[in-house]
Amino acid sequence: MKIHEYQAKQILAKYGVPVPRGSVAYSAKEATKIAEDLGTEVCVVKAQIHAGGRGKGGGVKVSKGMDAIRESAETILGMQLVTHQTGTNGQKVKQLLVEEGVEIQKELYCSVLVDRGRQCVVLLASTEGGMDIEEVAEKTPEKIL
């Protein structure tokens, strides 16, 4: 099953897990409207594709002010986003998640994935949140549960 980040956050919120306020945009105009409605000076504009590595590929931008939010949305929407998970052709960005900027105190990583070889579901967790879970696995595997 492939779901976008915004869909995963909707599920988490449904069960009481706090997530940043935000919404999906299909145009730069919608992105700025969402930012205005959020009433925050800083927003994170995120490409919604079925692949990791979006930040390193230029698909996630922290933007301050309406002009910067609009510019980020214009830059990301329609781009062919290439990451280590998309292959060389990348994936075309058709939608964005526009979220309020929040101060990060601690990042954790949690993933549920299907191990087809073992025919089971695997829960992967780490105290090293954010990007580069593959690098964490390679360099400090003891930080992965």
DSSP file (Angstrom, degrees, kcal/mol; ACC not computed):
  #  RESIDUE AA STRUCTURE BP1 BP2  ACC     N-H-->O    O-->H-N    N-H-->O    O-->H-N    TCO  KAPPA ALPHA  PHI   PSI    X-CA   Y-CA   Z-CA
    1    1 A M              0   0    0      0, 0.0     2,-0.5     0, 0.0     0, 0.0   0.000 360.0 360.0 360.0 130.4    0.0    0.0    0.0
    2    2 A K        +     0   0    0     48,-0.0     2,-0.3     0, 0.0    48,-0.1  -0.959 360.0 168.9-114.9 124.6    1.4    3.4   -0.9
    3    3 A I        -     0   0    0     -2,-0.5     2,-0.1    46,-0.1    46,-0.1  -0.946  31.7-114.0-129.8 154.9    0.0    6.5    0.7
    4    4 A H     >  -     0   0    0     -2,-0.3     4,-2.2     1,-0.1     3,-0.3  -0.372  32.8-105.7 -80.6 164.4    1.2   10.1    0.7
    5    5 A E  H  > S+     0   0    0      1,-0.2     4,-2.5    44,-0.2     5,-0.2   0.900 120.6  54.3 -56.3 -43.6    2.6   11.8    3.8
    6    6 A Y  H  > S+     0   0    0      1,-0.2     4,-1.6     2,-0.2    -1,-0.2   0.860 108.3  49.8 -63.7 -33.3   -0.6   13.9    4.2
    7    7 A Q  H  > S+     0   0    0     -3,-0.3     4,-1.8     2,-0.2    -1,-0.2   0.900 110.0  50.2 -70.4 -40.5   -2.7   10.7    4.2
    8    8 A A  H  X S+     0   0    0     -4,-2.2     4,-2.4     1,-0.2    -2,-0.2   0.901 110.4  50.5 -62.3 -40.7   -0.5    9.1    6.8
    9    9 A K  H  X S+     0   0    0     -4,-2.5     4,-2.7     1,-0.2    -1,-0.2   0.847 105.9  55.5 -68.5 -33.1   -0.8   12.2    9.0
   10   10 A Q  H  X S+     0   0    0     -4,-1.6     4,-1.9    -5,-0.2    -1,-0.2   0.909 109.4  47.4 -62.7 -41.2   -4.6   12.2    8.6
   11   11 A I  H  X S+     0   0    0     -4,-1.8     4,-1.1     2,-0.2    -2,-0.2   0.934 112.5  48.6 -65.3 -46.4   -4.6    8.6   10.0
   12   12 A L  H ><>S+     0   0    0     -4,-2.4     5,-2.4     1,-0.2     3,-0.8   0.929 111.6  49.4 -59.4 -45.6   -2.3    9.6   12.9
   13   13 A A  H ><5S+     0   0    0     -4,-2.7     3,-1.9     1,-0.2    -1,-0.2   0.869 102.7  61.7 -62.3 -36.9   -4.4   12.6   13.7
   14   14 A K  H 3<5S+     0   0    0     -4,-1.9    -1,-0.2     1,-0.3    -2,-0.2   0.819 107.3  45.6 -58.2 -30.8   -7.6   10.4   13.7
   15   15 A Y  T <<5S-     0   0    0     -4,-1.1    -1,-0.3    -3,-0.8    -2,-0.2   0.123 127.0 -96.5-103.3  19.9   -6.1    8.4   16.5
   16   16 A G  T < 5S+     0   0    0     -3,-1.9    -3,-0.2     1,-0.3    -2,-0.1   0.550  74.1 143.3  85.4   8.2   -4.9   11.4   18.6
   17   17 A V      < -     0   0    0     -5,-2.4    -1,-0.3    -6,-0.2     2,-0.2  -0.713  54.8-118.2 -81.7 125.8   -1.3   11.7   17.5
   18   18 A P        +     0   0    0      0, 0.0    -1,-0.1     0, 0.0    -5,-0.0  -0.442  41.4 170.4 -66.9 131.4   -0.3   15.4   17.3
   19   19 A V        -     0   0    0     -2,-0.2     3,-0.1    -6,-0.0    -3,-0.0  -0.956  40.8 -89.2-134.7 154.2    0.7   16.4   13.7
   20   20 A P        -     0   0    0      0, 0.0     2,-0.2     0, 0.0    81,-0.0  -0.305  49.0-104.3 -61.3 147.3    1.4   19.9   12.3
   21   21 A R        +     0   0    0     80,-0.1    79,-2.7    17,-0.1     2,-0.3  -0.500  64.5 125.1 -70.3 141.3   -1.7   21.7   10.9
   22   22 A G  E     -A   99   0A   0     77,-0.2     2,-0.3    -2,-0.2    77,-0.2  -0.984  37.6-145.8-179.2 177.3   -1.7   21.7    7.1
   23   23 A S  E     -A   98   0A   0     75,-1.9    75,-2.8    -2,-0.3     2,-0.3  -0.962  29.3 -92.2-156.4 168.1   -3.5   20.8    3.9
   24   24 A V  E     -A   97   0A   0     -2,-0.3     2,-0.4    73,-0.2    73,-0.2  -0.692  34.8-167.1 -92.2 138.3   -3.0   19.6    0.3
   25   25 A A  E     -A   96   0A   0     71,-2.4    71,-2.7    -2,-0.3     3,-0.1  -0.954  20.2-173.0-124.8 145.1   -2.6   22.1   -2.5
   26   26 A Y  S    S+     0   0    0     -2,-0.4     2,-0.3    69,-0.2    -1,-0.1   0.324  77.4  30.9-114.5   2.2   -2.7   21.5   -6.3
   27   27 A S  S  > S-     0   0    0      1,-0.1     4,-2.1    69,-0.1     5,-0.1  -0.971  82.0-111.0-152.0 162.6   -1.6   25.0   -7.3
   28   28 A A  H  > S+     0   0    0     -2,-0.3     4,-2.3     2,-0.2     5,-0.2   0.863 119.0  56.2 -64.5 -35.1    0.6   27.8   -6.0
   29   29 A K  H  > S+     0   0    0      1,-0.2     4,-1.9     2,-0.2    -1,-0.2   0.926 108.3  46.5 -62.5 -44.8   -2.5   29.9   -5.4
   30   30 A E  H  > S+     0   0    0      1,-0.2     4,-2.5     2,-0.2    -1,-0.2   0.887 109.8  55.5 -63.2 -38.5   -4.0   27.1   -3.2
   31   31 A A  H  X S+     0   0    0     -4,-2.1     4,-2.2     1,-0.2    -2,-0.2   0.920 109.3  45.1 -62.0 -44.5   -0.7   26.8   -1.3
   32   32 A T  H  X S+     0   0    0     -4,-2.3     4,-2.5     2,-0.2    -1,-0.2   0.867 111.5  53.4 -69.2 -34.5   -0.6   30.5   -0.4
   33   33 A K  H  X S+     0   0    0     -4,-1.9     4,-2.6     2,-0.2    -2,-0.2   0.920 109.3  48.9 -63.7 -43.5   -4.3   30.3    0.6
   34   34 A I  H  X S+     0   0    0     -4,-2.5     4,-2.1     2,-0.2    -2,-0.2   0.931 111.5  49.7 -60.6 -45.6   -3.5   27.4    2.9
   35   35 A A  H  X>S+     0   0    0     -4,-2.2     4,-1.3     1,-0.2     5,-0.9   0.909 110.8  49.5 -61.0 -42.8   -0.6   29.3    4.4
   36   36 A E  H  <5S+     0   0    0     -4,-2.5     3,-0.5     1,-0.2    -1,-0.2   0.928 110.9  49.8 -60.8 -45.0   -2.8   32.4    5.0
   37   37 A D  H  <5S+     0   0    0     -4,-2.6    -1,-0.2     1,-0.2    -2,-0.2   0.834 106.2  56.1 -64.2 -32.8   -5.5   30.3    6.7
   38   38 A L  H  <5S-     0   0    0     -4,-2.1    -1,-0.2    -5,-0.2    -2,-0.2   0.798  97.7-145.9 -69.1 -27.6   -2.8   28.7    8.9
   39   39 A G  T  <5 +     0   0    0     -4,-1.3     2,-0.4    -3,-0.5    -3,-0.1   0.813  51.8 127.5  69.0  30.9   -1.9   32.2   10.1
   40   40 A T      < -     0   0    0     -5,-0.9    -1,-0.2     1,-0.1    25,-0.1  -0.917  59.3-141.6-121.8 148.1    1.8   31.4   10.5
   41   41 A E  S    S+     0   0    0     -2,-0.4    24,-2.7     1,-0.1     2,-0.5   0.810  89.3  53.1 -75.7 -31.1    4.8   33.2    9.1
   42   42 A V  E     +B   64   0A   0     22,-0.2    59,-2.8    59,-0.2     2,-0.3  -0.918  64.9 171.5-113.5 129.5    6.8   30.0    8.4
   43   43 A C  E     -BC  63 100A   0     20,-2.8    20,-3.5    -2,-0.5     2,-0.5  -0.932  27.9-133.4-129.4 156.2    5.4   27.0    6.4
   44   44 A V  E     -BC  62  99A   0     55,-2.4    55,-2.4    -2,-0.3     2,-0.6  -0.959  16.9-157.5-109.7 125.0    6.9   23.9    5.0
   45   45 A V  E     -BC  61  98A   0     16,-2.9    16,-2.6    -2,-0.5     2,-0.4  -0.911  17.0-173.8-105.7 119.2    6.0   23.1    1.4
   46   46 A K  E     -BC  60  97A   0     51,-2.5    51,-2.6    -2,-0.6    14,-0.2  -0.953  24.3-127.2-126.0 127.4    6.4   19.4    0.6
   47   47 A A  E     - C   0  96A   0     12,-3.4     2,-0.8    -2,-0.4    49,-0.2  -0.430  22.2-141.4 -62.3 139.6    6.1   17.4   -2.6
   48   48 A Q        +     0   0    0     47,-2.2    46,-0.5    -2,-0.1    47,-0.3  -0.845  45.8 133.5-110.9  95.2    3.7   14.5   -2.3
   49   49 A I        -     0   0    0     -2,-0.8     2,-1.5     2,-0.3   -44,-0.2  -0.877  66.5-102.5-130.9 165.8    5.1   11.6   -4.2
   50   50 A H  S    S+     0   0    0     -2,-0.3     2,-0.3   -46,-0.1   -46,-0.1  -0.500  90.0  79.6 -90.1  67.6    5.5    7.9   -3.3
   51   51 A A        -     0   0    0     -2,-1.5     3,-0.3    40,-0.0    -2,-0.3  -0.963  69.3-124.7-165.0 151.2    9.2    8.0   -2.5
   52   52 A G  S    S+     0   0    0     -2,-0.3    33,-0.6     1,-0.2    34,-0.2  -0.355  83.1  60.5 -87.8 176.6   11.6    9.0    0.2
   53   53 A G     >  +     0   0    0     30,-0.1     4,-1.5    -2,-0.1     6,-0.2   0.661  59.1 139.2  79.6  16.9   14.5   11.5   -0.2
   54   54 A R  T  4> +     0   0    0     -3,-0.3     5,-3.4     1,-0.2     6,-0.4   0.873  67.8  53.2 -63.2 -38.1   12.2   14.3   -1.2
   55   55 A G  T >45S+     0   0    0      4,-0.3     3,-1.4     1,-0.2     5,-0.4   0.939 110.0  45.8 -63.7 -47.5   14.1   16.9    0.9
   56   56 A K  T 345S+     0   0    0      1,-0.3    -1,-0.2     2,-0.1    -2,-0.2   0.781 110.4  56.1 -66.1 -26.4   17.5   16.1   -0.7
   57   57 A G  T 3<5S-     0   0    0     -4,-1.5    25,-0.3    24,-0.0    -1,-0.3   0.451 123.2-102.6 -85.1   0.0   15.9   16.1   -4.1
   58   58 A G  T < 5S+     0   0    0     -3,-1.4    -3,-0.2    -4,-0.3    -2,-0.1   0.589  90.3 118.3  92.3  11.4   14.6   19.7   -3.6
   59   59 A G      < +     0   0    0     -5,-3.4   -12,-3.4    -6,-0.2     2,-0.4   0.342  63.4  60.1 -96.5   7.1   11.0   18.6   -2.9
   60   60 A V  E     +B   46   0A   0     -6,-0.4     2,-0.4    -5,-0.4   -14,-0.2  -0.984  62.2 176.2-135.0 124.3   10.8   20.0    0.6
   61   61 A K  E     -B   45   0A   0    -16,-2.6   -16,-2.9    -2,-0.4     2,-0.6  -0.987  26.2-144.2-133.9 127.4   11.3   23.7    1.4
   62   62 A V  E     -B   44   0A   0     -2,-0.4     2,-0.4   -18,-0.2   -18,-0.2  -0.794  32.8-169.0 -83.0 123.3   10.9   25.7    4.6
   63   63 A S  E     -B   43   0A   0    -20,-3.5   -20,-2.8    -2,-0.6     2,-0.6  -0.958  17.7-157.6-127.6 132.8    9.5   29.0    3.5
   64   64 A K  E     +B   42   0A   0     -2,-0.4     4,-0.4   -22,-0.2   -22,-0.2  -0.934  63.7   7.3-112.8 117.5    9.1   32.3    5.4
   65   65 A G  S  > S-     0   0    0    -24,-2.7     4,-2.2    -2,-0.6     5,-0.2   0.066  88.7 -82.9  94.7 154.3    6.5   34.7    4.1
   66   66 A M  H  > S+     0   0    0      1,-0.2     4,-2.6     2,-0.2     5,-0.2   0.857 125.3  53.5 -62.8 -38.7    3.8   34.5    1.5
   67   67 A D  H  > S+     0   0    0      1,-0.2     4,-2.6     2,-0.2    -1,-0.2   0.928 111.6  45.7 -62.9 -43.5    6.1   35.3   -1.4
   68   68 A A  H  > S+     0   0    0     -4,-0.4     4,-2.6     2,-0.2    -2,-0.2   0.880 112.3  51.3 -66.9 -37.8    8.5   32.6   -0.4
   69   69 A I  H  X S+     0   0    0     -4,-2.2     4,-2.4     2,-0.2    -2,-0.2   0.930 112.0  46.6 -64.6 -44.9    5.7   30.1    0.0
   70   70 A R  H  X S+     0   0    0     -4,-2.6     4,-2.7     2,-0.2    -2,-0.2   0.931 113.1  49.4 -61.7 -45.8    4.3   30.9   -3.4
   71   71 A E  H  X S+     0   0    0     -4,-2.6     4,-2.3     2,-0.2    -2,-0.2   0.906 110.8  49.7 -61.3 -42.4    7.8   30.6   -5.0
   72   72 A S  H  X S+     0   0    0     -4,-2.6     4,-2.6     2,-0.2     5,-0.3   0.929 111.9  48.3 -61.7 -44.9    8.4   27.3   -3.3
   73   73 A A  H  X S+     0   0    0     -4,-2.4     4,-2.6     1,-0.2    -2,-0.2   0.916 111.9  49.1 -62.2 -43.5    5.1   25.9   -4.5
   74   74 A E  H  < S+     0   0    0     -4,-2.7    -1,-0.2     1,-0.2    -2,-0.2   0.878 113.5  47.6 -63.5 -37.6    5.7   27.2   -8.1
   75   75 A T  H  < S+     0   0    0     -4,-2.3    -2,-0.2    -5,-0.2    -1,-0.2   0.916 118.6  37.9 -69.0 -44.2    9.2   25.5   -8.0
   76   76 A I  H >< S+     0   0    0     -4,-2.6     3,-1.9    -5,-0.2    17,-0.3   0.910  95.6  86.8 -79.8 -43.4    8.1   22.2   -6.7
   77   77 A L  T 3< S+     0   0    0     -4,-2.6    17,-0.2     1,-0.3     3,-0.1  -0.368 104.1   9.9 -61.9 130.4    4.7   21.7   -8.4
   78   78 A G  T 3  S+     0   0    0     15,-2.8    -1,-0.3     1,-0.3    -2,-0.1   0.277  95.6 133.3  86.5 -11.7    5.2   20.1  -11.8
   79   79 A M    <   -     0   0    0     -3,-1.9    14,-2.4    13,-0.1     2,-1.0  -0.369  63.5-122.5 -70.8 152.9    8.9   19.3  -11.2
   80   80 A Q  E     -D   92   0B   0     12,-0.2     2,-0.6    -3,-0.1    12,-0.3  -0.834  34.4-151.6 -92.5  97.6   10.2   15.8  -12.1
   81   81 A L  E     -D   91   0B   0     10,-2.7    10,-1.9    -2,-1.0     2,-0.5  -0.624  11.2-166.1 -84.0 117.8   11.5   14.9   -8.6
   82   82 A V        +     0   0    0     -2,-0.6     2,-0.3   -25,-0.3     6,-0.1  -0.904  17.5 158.9-106.3 124.1   14.4   12.5   -8.7
   83   83 A T    >>  -     0   0    0     -2,-0.5     4,-1.0     4,-0.3     3,-0.9  -0.788  58.4 -92.2-131.5 176.6   15.5   10.8   -5.4
   84   84 A H  T 34 S+     0   0    0     -2,-0.3   -31,-0.1     1,-0.2     4,-0.1   0.662 127.0  46.9 -65.5 -14.1   17.4    7.7   -4.5
   85   85 A Q  T 34 S+     0   0    0    -33,-0.6    -1,-0.2     2,-0.1   -32,-0.1   0.557 105.0  57.4-103.1 -10.2   14.1    5.8   -4.4
   86   86 A T  T <4 S-     0   0    0     -3,-0.9     3,-0.3     1,-0.2     4,-0.2   0.696  96.1-130.7 -93.6 -19.1   12.5    7.1   -7.7
   87   87 A G    ><  -     0   0    0     -4,-1.0     3,-0.9     1,-0.2    -4,-0.3  -0.300  47.4 -55.7  84.2 177.4   15.1    6.0  -10.2
   88   88 A T  T 3  S+     0   0    0      1,-0.2    -1,-0.2    -6,-0.1    -6,-0.0   0.728 134.2  58.3 -70.2 -22.5   16.6    8.3  -12.8
   89   89 A N  T 3  S-     0   0    0     -3,-0.3    -1,-0.2     1,-0.1    -2,-0.1   0.753  90.2-165.9 -78.0 -23.2   13.2    9.2  -14.3
   90   90 A G    <   -     0   0    0     -3,-0.9     2,-0.4    -4,-0.2    -8,-0.2  -0.145  23.6 -79.5  68.9-168.7   11.9   10.5  -11.0
   91   91 A Q  E     -D   81   0B   0    -10,-1.9   -10,-2.7    -4,-0.1     2,-0.3  -0.997  36.3-116.3-134.0 138.8    8.2   11.3  -10.3
   92   92 A K  E     -D   80   0B   0     -2,-0.4     2,-0.6   -12,-0.3   -12,-0.2  -0.585  28.3-128.7 -75.9 132.1    6.2   14.3  -11.4
   93   93 A V        +     0   0    0    -14,-2.4   -15,-2.8    -2,-0.3   -44,-0.1  -0.728  38.2 161.4 -85.5 118.8    4.9   16.4   -8.5
   94   94 A K        +     0   0    0     -2,-0.6     2,-0.3   -46,-0.5    -1,-0.2   0.532  62.4  30.4-112.4 -13.7    1.2   17.0   -8.8
   95   95 A Q        -     0   0    0    -47,-0.3   -47,-2.2   -19,-0.1     2,-0.3  -0.990  62.3-152.7-148.8 155.1    0.3   17.9   -5.2
   96   96 A L  E     -AC  25  47A   0    -71,-2.7   -71,-2.4    -2,-0.3     2,-0.6  -0.900  13.7-138.2-125.2 151.7    1.9   19.6   -2.2
   97   97 A L  E     -AC  24  46A   0    -51,-2.6   -51,-2.5    -2,-0.3     2,-0.6  -0.972  20.3-164.3-104.9 122.2    1.5   19.4    1.5
   98   98 A V  E     +AC  23  45A   0    -75,-2.8   -75,-1.9    -2,-0.6     2,-0.3  -0.940  17.7 174.1-109.1 117.0    1.6   22.9    3.1
   99   99 A E  E     -AC  22  44A   0    -55,-2.4   -55,-2.4    -2,-0.6   -77,-0.2  -0.852  36.5 -98.9-123.9 155.4    2.1   22.7    6.8
  100  100 A E  E     - C   0  43A   0    -79,-2.7     2,-0.3    -2,-0.3   -57,-0.3  -0.454  45.1-111.3 -64.7 142.6    2.7   25.2    9.6
  101  101 A G        -     0   0    0    -59,-2.8     2,-0.3    -2,-0.1   -59,-0.2  -0.615  39.8-170.4 -74.4 135.9    6.4   25.4   10.6
  102  102 A V        -     0   0    0     -2,-0.3     2,-0.5   -82,-0.0    -3,-0.0  -0.944  28.5-108.2-128.1 150.9    7.1   24.0   14.0
  103  103 A E        -     0   0    0     -2,-0.3     2,-0.6     1,-0.0    -2,-0.0  -0.663  35.4-136.6 -77.4 124.7   10.1   24.1   16.3
  104  104 A I        +     0   0    0     -2,-0.5     3,-0.1     1,-0.2    -1,-0.0  -0.733  31.0 169.0 -88.6 120.2   11.6   20.6   16.3
  105  105 A Q  S    S-     0   0    0     -2,-0.6     2,-0.3     1,-0.4    -1,-0.2   0.794  73.0  -3.9 -94.5 -36.8   12.7   19.5   19.8
  106  106 A K        -     0   0    0      2,-0.0     2,-0.4    22,-0.0    -1,-0.4  -0.948  62.6-150.6-158.4 133.9   13.4   15.8   18.9
  107  107 A E        -     0   0    0     -2,-0.3    22,-1.6    20,-0.2     2,-0.3  -0.912  14.7-177.4-110.2 137.3   13.0   13.8   15.7
  108  108 A L        -     0   0    0     -2,-0.4    22,-0.5    20,-0.2     2,-0.5  -0.882  17.9-136.3-124.1 159.1   12.3   10.1   15.7
  109  109 A Y  E     +E  126   0C   0     17,-2.5    17,-2.3    -2,-0.3     2,-0.4  -0.972  25.5 167.5-119.6 131.6   12.0    7.7   12.8
  110  110 A C  E     +E  125   0C   0     -2,-0.5     2,-0.4    15,-0.2    15,-0.2  -0.985   4.3 171.1-143.1 132.0    9.2    5.0   12.6
  111  111 A S  E     -E  124   0C   0     13,-2.8    13,-3.2    -2,-0.4     2,-0.5  -0.999  21.4-155.8-142.3 142.2    8.3    3.0    9.6
  112  112 A V  E     +E  123   0C   0     -2,-0.4     2,-0.3    11,-0.2    11,-0.2  -0.984  30.5 164.6-115.3 123.8    6.1    0.0    8.9
  113  113 A L  E     -E  122   0C   0      9,-2.6     9,-3.4    -2,-0.5     2,-0.6  -0.916  37.4-112.9-138.8 163.8    7.1   -1.9    5.9
  114  114 A V  E     -E  121   0C   0     -2,-0.3     2,-1.0     7,-0.2     7,-0.2  -0.866  16.4-154.6-100.8 123.6    6.4   -5.3    4.2
  115  115 A D  E  >> -E  120   0C   0      5,-3.1     5,-1.7    -2,-0.6     4,-1.2  -0.842  11.9-173.7 -93.6  99.7    9.3   -7.7    4.0
  116  116 A R  T  45S+     0   0    0     -2,-1.0    -1,-0.2     1,-0.2     5,-0.0   0.842  79.5  57.9 -67.4 -33.3    8.3   -9.7    1.0
  117  117 A G  T  45S+     0   0    0      1,-0.2    -1,-0.2    -3,-0.1    -2,-0.0   0.896 118.1  31.2 -63.1 -40.7   11.1  -12.2    1.4
  118  118 A R  T  45S-     0   0    0     -3,-0.2    -1,-0.2     2,-0.2    -2,-0.2   0.505 104.8-130.3 -94.3  -6.5   10.0  -13.1    4.9
  119  119 A Q  T  <5 +     0   0    0     -4,-1.2     2,-0.3     1,-0.2    -3,-0.2   0.938  68.6 104.5  55.0  52.9    6.4  -12.5    4.2
  120  120 A C  E   <S-E  115   0C   0     -5,-1.7    -5,-3.1     2,-0.0     2,-0.4  -0.963  73.9-102.1-151.5 167.8    5.8  -10.4    7.2
  121  121 A V  E     -E  114   0C   0     -2,-0.3     2,-0.4    -7,-0.2    -7,-0.2  -0.788  34.3-155.7 -93.8 138.4    5.4   -6.8    8.4
  122  122 A V  E     -E  113   0C   0     -9,-3.4    -9,-2.6    -2,-0.4     2,-0.6  -0.952   7.1-151.1-119.1 133.3    8.4   -5.1    9.9
  123  123 A L  E     -E  112   0C   0     -2,-0.4     2,-0.5   -11,-0.2   -11,-0.2  -0.920  16.4-169.2-100.9 123.0    8.4   -2.2   12.3
  124  124 A L  E     +E  111   0C   0    -13,-3.2   -13,-2.8    -2,-0.6     2,-0.3  -0.957  10.9 170.2-115.7 126.9   11.5   -0.1   12.0
  125  125 A A  E     +E  110   0C   0     -2,-0.5    20,-3.3   -15,-0.2     2,-0.3  -0.977   6.3 174.7-138.3 150.3   12.3    2.6   14.6
  126  126 A S  E     -EF 109 144C   0    -17,-2.3   -17,-2.5    -2,-0.3    18,-0.2  -0.995  37.2-136.6-152.7 150.1   15.2    4.8   15.4
  127  127 A T  S    S+     0   0    0     16,-1.0     2,-1.1    -2,-0.3   -20,-0.2   0.554  94.8  82.0 -78.8  -8.8   16.1    7.7   17.8
  128  128 A E  S    S+     0   0    0     15,-0.4   -20,-0.2   -19,-0.1    -1,-0.2  -0.710  70.8 177.8 -98.8  82.5   17.8    9.3   14.8
  129  129 A G        +     0   0    0    -22,-1.6     2,-0.4    -2,-1.1   -20,-0.2  -0.093  35.9  46.8 -79.3 179.5   14.9   10.9   13.1
  130  130 A G  S    S-     0   0    0    -22,-0.5     3,-0.2     3,-0.0     2,-0.1  -0.730  98.6  -7.6  94.1-137.0   14.7   13.0   10.0
  131  131 A M  S    S+     0   0    0     -2,-0.4   -22,-0.0     1,-0.2   -79,-0.0  -0.422 105.4  40.0 -95.8 169.2   16.5   12.1    6.8
  132  132 A D     >  +     0   0    0     -2,-0.1     4,-2.0     3,-0.1    -1,-0.2   0.866  47.1 160.3  68.1  44.9   19.0    9.4    5.9
  133  133 A I  H  > S+     0   0    0      1,-0.2     4,-2.4    -3,-0.2     5,-0.2   0.838  78.1  59.0 -62.9 -30.3   17.7    6.3    7.7
  134  134 A E  H  > S+     0   0    0      2,-0.2     4,-1.8     1,-0.2    -1,-0.2   0.899 105.6  47.8 -63.9 -39.6   19.8    4.3    5.2
  135  135 A E  H  > S+     0   0    0      2,-0.2     4,-2.9     1,-0.2     5,-0.4   0.889 110.2  51.8 -68.1 -39.0   22.9    6.1    6.4
  136  136 A V  H  X S+     0   0    0     -4,-2.0     4,-2.5     1,-0.2     7,-0.3   0.926 109.6  50.6 -60.6 -44.3   22.0    5.5   10.0
  137  137 A A  H  < S+     0   0    0     -4,-2.4    -1,-0.2     1,-0.2    -2,-0.2   0.872 115.5  42.6 -61.5 -37.8   21.6    1.8    9.2
  138  138 A E  H  < S+     0   0    0     -4,-1.8    -2,-0.2    -5,-0.2    -1,-0.2   0.921 126.1  28.3 -76.0 -45.1   25.0    1.7    7.6
  139  139 A K  H  < S+     0   0    0     -4,-2.9    -3,-0.2     1,-0.2    -2,-0.2   0.822 136.6  17.5 -92.1 -33.4   27.0    3.7   10.0
  140  140 A T    ><  +     0   0    0     -4,-2.5     3,-2.3    -5,-0.4    -1,-0.2  -0.489  63.1 163.7-138.4  66.2   25.3    3.2   13.4
  141  141 A P  G >  S+     0   0    0      0, 0.0     3,-1.7     0, 0.0    -1,-0.1   0.724  70.2  73.1 -60.7 -21.2   23.0    0.2   13.1
  142  142 A E  G 3  S+     0   0    0      1,-0.3    -5,-0.1    -6,-0.1    -6,-0.0   0.669  87.1  65.0 -67.2 -13.9   22.8    0.0   16.9
  143  143 A K  G <  S+     0   0    0     -3,-2.3   -16,-1.0    -7,-0.3     2,-0.5   0.374  89.1  81.9 -89.0   5.0   20.5    3.1   16.7
  144  144 A I  B <    F  126   0C   0     -3,-1.7   -18,-0.2   -18,-0.2   -20,-0.0  -0.938 360.0 360.0-113.2 131.7   17.8    1.1   14.9
  145  145 A L              0   0    0    -20,-3.3   -19,-0.1    -2,-0.5   -22,-0.1   0.392 360.0 360.0 -98.3 360.0   15.3   -1.1   16.7
